[in-house]
Amino acid sequence: MTLPQIRRMLTGCPGFDHVLAGGLPQGRSTLVSGTAGSGKTVLALQFLHHGVVDYGQTGVFLTFEEKPEQLRANAASLGFDIATLEAEGSWAFVDASFHPDRDEQQVGPFDFGALHLRLRQAVQRTGATRVAIDSIGAVFTRYQDATIVRRELMRITELLRELGVTAIVTSERAEEYGQIGRHGVEDFVCDNVVVLRNALEQETRRRTIEVLKMRGVDHLTGEFPFTIVPQSGIVVITLENTALNAPSADERIHSGLDELDDMCNGGMFRDSINLVSGATGTGKTLLVSEFTRGGATRGERCLIFSFEESRSQLFRNAAGWGMDFAALEAQDLIRVEAAYPEMSSLEDHLVRIKRAIEEYQPHRIAIDSLTALERIAPERSYREFLIGLTAYIKHCQIAALLTSSARNLLGATSVTDAHISTLTDMIMLLRYVEIGGAVRRGFMVLKLRGSTHDKQIHEFVIDSDGMSIRAPFRDVTGILAGSPQRVAALEEEYDDMRYMFTGD
């Protein structure tokens, strides 16, 4: 016996429908509960707007809190032209908001009968299939008898079922983790419950969305970060379309340095994610420039995200190494996106990176640097950002070069923080090497998935032509530990110790 499938209705929020495994159950009501600023009203507006604009449906917005003119203005900042939709008859407001100039007094038992009638008439007049009610919590604060209001809330949800509409009902909560609604009954009235959070973590606000209850249908569990993007609305960050089933390319590409290609047994893989780790001044950004030039001179589009240097500074530095980035940009072979990390959240940066990739369709992408992004968010958010970023790049099958700053000027520094090392295909280490009172530079390929590679530490120099990798250090040990010593000196020390103990 085949059980009937519950039909779904898309919300129009990128990523959220993936969390819902296909959208909200059709013909049911969903409680969206959250603290102030968590995005409840935005979700309600976006849900209605998506149905009207993208599917030719009609919607009714019942507001208990903000006036319709305020909602129209707020929606306009998201790119939603509600006034035009109202004029076309596909959107209707039912205004039950509080007006300060009206003297509202509760005399005897309160009944929402008139409101039910207005909502029913609006749905029948427009033929609405979607309804948003914002916010039920505003009613509780205006009337004394909570028992009656709870009863009326149940009557409203029953009316929604009777009308056959798919509804979002918003409600406030007092804290991020605790009771779902202020009065402990809201989540029991609705078929489904979605929780929005706007938690403060290490002086940074982080918005997340969680499907707490969804009767009769599957959904993803846990909290998912999201952001609110101007001219778009809510965008939920998930690993949608990034499962570990994408094909792996066998094609090798030019890294930008012939010597590095030789160390990698022919070059980087086309769809590889490559990490460069080194102290400040070791040449990470120069390696990004070499990687970019290596692709652009072969007709490949290269996208650079710079979080530490401006576009003009990158171009000036590249010119000092004999690279004409301005000419390559004029040919549409290079595009630079530069911004301070602190100007947006990690979720905003991830959305911006994804949209730039979708628009520009690059063959290569460079991000300089991950360390600048790491400082603006808690460890958990940063880890989720890295997973989402690397998974998306893998899905697009483009080559990526990411830079990360070592905390120590000299010596070993772990590159396993936030699990970035496990997400990359190749790790390159740039190190200062102090020998005989002079500072030299060392380069090593620490890891390369799917291929053999040179495991020696090579010396490299930086001059007016850029970076040049030279022969390996033959007579030096202890470079990665931060205490390089010549092998000859160690042998002399060993001979002295042997003579001390043996007399030979």
LINWO-V484566 format. One record per residue. N is the residue number from 0. RES is the residue in three letters. D_LAST is the distance of its C-alpha to the last C-alpha in whole Angstrom. Layout:
N/RES/D_LAST + N/RES/D_LAST
//
This chain:
0/MET/91 + 1/THR/90 + 2/LEU/90 + 3/PRO/91 + 4/GLN/88 + 5/ILE/88 + 6/ARG/89 + 7/ARG/87 + 8/MET/87 + 9/LEU/85 + 10/THR/84 + 11/GLY/83 + 12/CYS/80 + 13/PRO/77 + 14/GLY/74 + 15/PHE/77 + 16/ASP/79 + 17/HIS/75 + 18/VAL/75 + 19/LEU/78 + 20/ALA/78 + 21/GLY/81 + 22/GLY/83 + 23/LEU/85 + 24/PRO/87 + 25/GLN/90 + 26/GLY/93 + 27/ARG/91 + 28/SER/90 + 29/THR/87 + 30/LEU/86 + 31/VAL/83 + 32/SER/82 + 33/GLY/80 + 34/THR/80 + 35/ALA/81 + 36/GLY/79 + 37/SER/78 + 38/GLY/80 + 39/LYS/83 + 40/THR/86 + 41/VAL/84 + 42/LEU/83 + 43/ALA/87 + 44/LEU/88 + 45/GLN/86 + 46/PHE/87 + 47/LEU/90 + 48/HIS/90 + 49/HIS/88 + 50/GLY/91 + 51/VAL/93 + 52/VAL/92 + 53/ASP/90 + 54/TYR/92 + 55/GLY/95 + 56/GLN/96 + 57/THR/97 + 58/GLY/96 + 59/VAL/97 + 60/PHE/95 + 61/LEU/97 + 62/THR/95 + 63/PHE/96 + 64/GLU/93 + 65/GLU/93 + 66/LYS/96 + 67/PRO/97 + 68/GLU/97 + 69/GLN/93 + 70/LEU/92 + 71/ARG/93 + 72/ALA/91 + 73/ASN/88 + 74/ALA/88 + 75/ALA/89 + 76/SER/86 + 77/LEU/84 + 78/GLY/86 + 79/PHE/89 + 80/ASP/93 + 81/ILE/94 + 82/ALA/98 + 83/THR/98 + 84/LEU/98 + 85/GLU/100 + 86/ALA/103 + 87/GLU/102 + 88/GLY/103 + 89/SER/100 + 90/TRP/98 + 91/ALA/100 + 92/PHE/99 + 93/VAL/101 + 94/ASP/100 + 95/ALA/100 + 96/SER/98 + 97/PHE/99 + 98/HIS/101 + 99/PRO/101 + 100/ASP/105 + 101/ARG/106 + 102/ASP/107 + 103/GLU/106 + 104/GLN/107 + 105/GLN/106 + 106/VAL/109 + 107/GLY/109 + 108/PRO/107 + 109/PHE/106 + 110/ASP/106 + 111/PHE/104 + 112/GLY/107 + 113/ALA/108 + 114/LEU/104 + 115/HIS/104 + 116/LEU/107 + 117/ARG/106 + 118/LEU/102 + 119/ARG/104 + 120/GLN/107 + 121/ALA/104 + 122/VAL/102 + 123/GLN/105 + 124/ARG/107 + 125/THR/103 + 126/GLY/103 + 127/ALA/99 + 128/THR/96 + 129/ARG/94 + 130/VAL/94 + 131/ALA/92 + 132/ILE/93 + 133/ASP/91 + 134/SER/91 + 135/ILE/92 + 136/GLY/90 + 137/ALA/92 + 138/VAL/95 + 139/PHE/94 + 140/THR/94 + 141/ARG/97 + 142/TYR/99 + 143/GLN/99 + 144/ASP/100 + 145/ALA/96 + 146/THR/98 + 147/ILE/100 + 148/VAL/98 + 149/ARG/96 + 150/ARG/99 + 151/GLU/100 + 152/LEU/96 + 153/MET/97 + 154/ARG/100 + 155/ILE/98 + 156/THR/96 + 157/GLU/98 + 158/LEU/100 + 159/LEU/98 + 160/ARG/97 + 161/GLU/101 + 162/LEU/101 + 163/GLY/98 + 164/VAL/96 + 165/THR/92 + 166/ALA/91 + 167/ILE/89 + 168/VAL/89 + 169/THR/87 + 170/SER/86 + 171/GLU/85 + 172/ARG/82 + 173/ALA/81 + 174/GLU/77 + 175/GLU/74 + 176/TYR/74 + 177/GLY/76 + 178/GLN/80 + 179/ILE/81 + 180/GLY/84 + 181/ARG/86 + 182/HIS/88 + 183/GLY/86 + 184/VAL/89 + 185/GLU/88 + 186/ASP/86 + 187/PHE/88 + 188/VAL/91 + 189/CYS/89 + 190/ASP/88 + 191/ASN/85 + 192/VAL/82 + 193/VAL/80 + 194/VAL/78 + 195/LEU/77 + 196/ARG/74 + 197/ASN/73 + 198/ALA/71 + 199/LEU/69 + 200/GLU/65 + 201/GLN/63 + 202/GLU/65 + 203/THR/66 + 204/ARG/69 + 205/ARG/69 + 206/ARG/72 + 207/THR/72 + 208/ILE/74 + 209/GLU/74 + 210/VAL/77 + 211/LEU/77 + 212/LYS/80 + 213/MET/82 + 214/ARG/85 + 215/GLY/85 + 216/VAL/82 + 217/ASP/79 + 218/HIS/76 + 219/LEU/73 + 220/THR/72 + 221/GLY/69 + 222/GLU/70 + 223/PHE/70 + 224/PRO/69 + 225/PHE/72 + 226/THR/73 + 227/ILE/76 + 228/VAL/77 + 229/PRO/80 + 230/GLN/82 + 231/SER/81 + 232/GLY/80 + 233/ILE/78 + 234/VAL/75 + 235/VAL/73 + 236/ILE/69 + 237/THR/69 + 238/LEU/67 + 239/GLU/70 + 240/ASN/70 + 241/THR/66 + 242/ALA/65 + 243/LEU/62 + 244/ASN/64 + 245/ALA/64 + 246/PRO/63 + 247/SER/60 + 248/ALA/60 + 249/ASP/58 + 250/GLU/59 + 251/ARG/56 + 252/ILE/56 + 253/HIS/55 + 254/SER/53 + 255/GLY/53 + 256/LEU/50 + 257/ASP/49 + 258/GLU/46 + 259/LEU/46 + 260/ASP/49 + 261/ASP/46 + 262/MET/43 + 263/CYS/46 + 264/ASN/47 + 265/GLY/50 + 266/GLY/51 + 267/MET/52 + 268/PHE/55 + 269/ARG/58 + 270/ASP/59 + 271/SER/55 + 272/ILE/54 + 273/ASN/51 + 274/LEU/50 + 275/VAL/48 + 276/SER/46 + 277/GLY/44 + 278/ALA/44 + 279/THR/47 + 280/GLY/47 + 281/THR/45 + 282/GLY/47 + 283/LYS/49 + 284/THR/53 + 285/LEU/52 + 286/LEU/51 + 287/VAL/54 + 288/SER/56 + 289/GLU/54 + 290/PHE/55 + 291/THR/59 + 292/ARG/59 + 293/GLY/57 + 294/GLY/60 + 295/ALA/63 + 296/THR/63 + 297/ARG/63 + 298/GLY/66 + 299/GLU/65 + 300/ARG/66 + 301/CYS/64 + 302/LEU/64 + 303/ILE/62 + 304/PHE/62 + 305/SER/61 + 306/PHE/60 + 307/GLU/58 + 308/GLU/60 + 309/SER/64 + 310/ARG/65 + 311/SER/65 + 312/GLN/62 + 313/LEU/60 + 314/PHE/63 + 315/ARG/61 + 316/ASN/58 + 317/ALA/58 + 318/ALA/60 + 319/GLY/57 + 320/TRP/55 + 321/GLY/58 + 322/MET/60 + 323/ASP/63 + 324/PHE/64 + 325/ALA/68 + 326/ALA/69 + 327/LEU/67 + 328/GLU/69 + 329/ALA/72 + 330/GLN/72 + 331/ASP/71 + 332/LEU/68 + 333/ILE/66 + 334/ARG/67 + 335/VAL/66 + 336/GLU/66 + 337/ALA/65 + 338/ALA/66 + 339/TYR/64 + 340/PRO/63 + 341/GLU/65 + 342/MET/68 + 343/SER/68 + 344/SER/67 + 345/LEU/64 + 346/GLU/67 + 347/ASP/69 + 348/HIS/66 + 349/LEU/66 + 350/VAL/70 + 351/ARG/70 + 352/ILE/67 + 353/LYS/68 + 354/ARG/72 + 355/ALA/70 + 356/ILE/68 + 357/GLU/72 + 358/GLU/74 + 359/TYR/71 + 360/GLN/70 + 361/PRO/67 + 362/HIS/64 + 363/ARG/61 + 364/ILE/61 + 365/ALA/58 + 366/ILE/58 + 367/ASP/56 + 368/SER/55 + 369/LEU/55 + 370/THR/53 + 371/ALA/56 + 372/LEU/58 + 373/GLU/56 + 374/ARG/57 + 375/ILE/61 + 376/ALA/61 + 377/PRO/59 + 378/GLU/57 + 379/ARG/59 + 380/SER/61 + 381/TYR/59 + 382/ARG/57 + 383/GLU/61 + 384/PHE/61 + 385/LEU/58 + 386/ILE/59 + 387/GLY/63 + 388/LEU/61 + 389/THR/59 + 390/ALA/61 + 391/TYR/64 + 392/ILE/62 + 393/LYS/61 + 394/HIS/65 + 395/CYS/66 + 396/GLN/63 + 397/ILE/62 + 398/ALA/58 + 399/ALA/57 + 400/LEU/54 + 401/LEU/54 + 402/THR/51 + 403/SER/50 + 404/SER/48 + 405/ALA/45 + 406/ARG/45 + 407/ASN/41 + 408/LEU/41 + 409/LEU/37 + 410/GLY/35 + 411/ALA/37 + 412/THR/40 + 413/SER/42 + 414/VAL/45 + 415/THR/46 + 416/ASP/48 + 417/ALA/52 + 418/HIS/51 + 419/ILE/51 + 420/SER/48 + 421/THR/50 + 422/LEU/53 + 423/THR/51 + 424/ASP/51 + 425/MET/48 + 426/ILE/46 + 427/MET/44 + 428/LEU/42 + 429/LEU/42 + 430/ARG/39 + 431/TYR/38 + 432/VAL/34 + 433/GLU/33 + 434/ILE/30 + 435/GLY/29 + 436/GLY/32 + 437/ALA/35 + 438/VAL/36 + 439/ARG/37 + 440/ARG/39 + 441/GLY/37 + 442/PHE/40 + 443/MET/39 + 444/VAL/42 + 445/LEU/41 + 446/LYS/43 + 447/LEU/46 + 448/ARG/48 + 449/GLY/50 + 450/SER/48 + 451/THR/44 + 452/HIS/42 + 453/ASP/40 + 454/LYS/37 + 455/GLN/35 + 456/ILE/35 + 457/HIS/37 + 458/GLU/37 + 459/PHE/41 + 460/VAL/43 + 461/ILE/46 + 462/ASP/49 + 463/SER/52 + 464/ASP/53 + 465/GLY/51 + 466/MET/48 + 467/SER/46 + 468/ILE/43 + 469/ARG/40 + 470/ALA/37 + 471/PRO/34 + 472/PHE/31 + 473/ARG/29 + 474/ASP/26 + 475/VAL/27 + 476/THR/26 + 477/GLY/28 + 478/ILE/31 + 479/LEU/33 + 480/ALA/32 + 481/GLY/32 + 482/SER/29 + 483/PRO/28 + 484/GLN/25 + 485/ARG/23 + 486/VAL/21 + 487/ALA/19 + 488/ALA/19 + 489/LEU/18 + 490/GLU/15 + 491/GLU/14 + 492/GLU/14 + 493/TYR/12 + 494/ASP/9 + 495/ASP/10 + 496/MET/10 + 497/ARG/7 + 498/TYR/5 + 499/MET/8 + 500/PHE/8 + 501/THR/5 + 502/GLY/4 + 503/ASP/0
//
